Amino acid sequence: MRQIAGLDQADSGEIALKGQPLFSSAKNLFVPPQKRNMGMVFQSYAIWPHLTVYETVAYPLRLRRVPKAEADQAVRHILRQVGLDGMENRAAPTLSGGQQQRVALARALVYKPDVLLLDEPFSNLDVKLREQMRVELKLLQRRVGVSVILVTHDQVEALSLSDRIAIMNQGRIEQIGAPLDLYESPATAFVRDFVGQTTKLPAEIVAADGDHIRFSIGEGMPLMLGVGGYLKSRAVGEKAVACIRPEQIAVGRAAQSATENKIEGVVETMLFLGDHYECVLKIGGMEIVAYAPPSERLKENERVPLAFPKEVFGLWHN
């Protein structure tokens, strides 16, 4: 992100915006940050304690020598956009964390940048405020109409805010795509395990017919029908890993009506998360994670029916 903004210079490669090169090692080209027309909100917000809200937001316009009347109009307009109207004369130290973040956003947006760069913008906020600011940022982005590049380690932030996500691993892009595509069709095991939670079961292929594979899990577990899109071969007897999202597994009453892929598990422990229980269950000698609605009223050591979908999340090589 600092290379995109021009705060750091890359060792090699190219960076372009709207087809215009900003950096090229081959052409020995480097456009300085003040000429890139990008706004950036740092993880620490970098709000100056000696300036008021108005002065902080107006500062980029002063540097650009925007006429006073025009700057005043722009500052007051963006403060209304971020919900800080009427707080122009407040000093930075008197603001809450959420208000400081809004000031940082207003300062980055007041000169109408082509791109807004956000570096872990919610990491300093408590959980409740983080949820609120996610919604506000999404609405603000729509109102302002600016393209946003967001760096985050929070999966919920990435999935809920983004139109496209690039999953990075050791400096390399593992997969780029829409949030739903990454969640439902991960291209690599790293993406599979990084985005969302995955229940993994050791499996062995017992039959293959076209796009469908029959496989068994554990010892004496019933056969399941799945799609093996992640296997290079589909030989009978081949070992694999069957991967399923916890929310795909039916637990308790939801599994009673199932006629296929139905087994029984023992509840090891449960975490109450408000809208669902996160259950750790034992089937055979394996532990799996599944979600159950609060209405199930499950108890530890209780035996409950489980049902797996016909099409599992994926069959992967070990």
Secondary structure as UniProt FT lines:
FT   HELIX           2..5
FT   STRAND          14..17
FT   TURN            18..19
FT   STRAND          20..24
FT   TURN            25..28
FT   STRAND          29..30
FT   HELIX           33..35
FT   STRAND          38..41
FT   TURN            43..44
FT   TURN            49..50
FT   HELIX           53..63
FT   TURN            64..65
FT   HELIX           68..81
FT   TURN            82..83
FT   TURN            85..86
FT   TURN            88..89
FT   HELIX           92..94
FT   HELIX           97..109
FT   TURN            110..111
FT   STRAND          115..119
FT   TURN            121..124
FT   HELIX           127..144
FT   STRAND          147..151
FT   HELIX           155..161
FT   STRAND          165..169
FT   TURN            170..171
FT   STRAND          172..177
FT   HELIX           179..184
FT   HELIX           189..194
FT   STRAND          199..209
FT   TURN            210..211
FT   STRAND          212..217
FT   TURN            218..220
FT   STRAND          223..227
FT   TURN            236..237
FT   STRAND          239..244
FT   HELIX           246..248
FT   STRAND          250..251
FT   HELIX           253..256
FT   STRAND          262..272
FT   STRAND          277..283
FT   TURN            284..285
FT   STRAND          286..292
FT   HELIX           294..296
FT   TURN            300..301
FT   STRAND          303..307
FT   STRAND          314..316
//
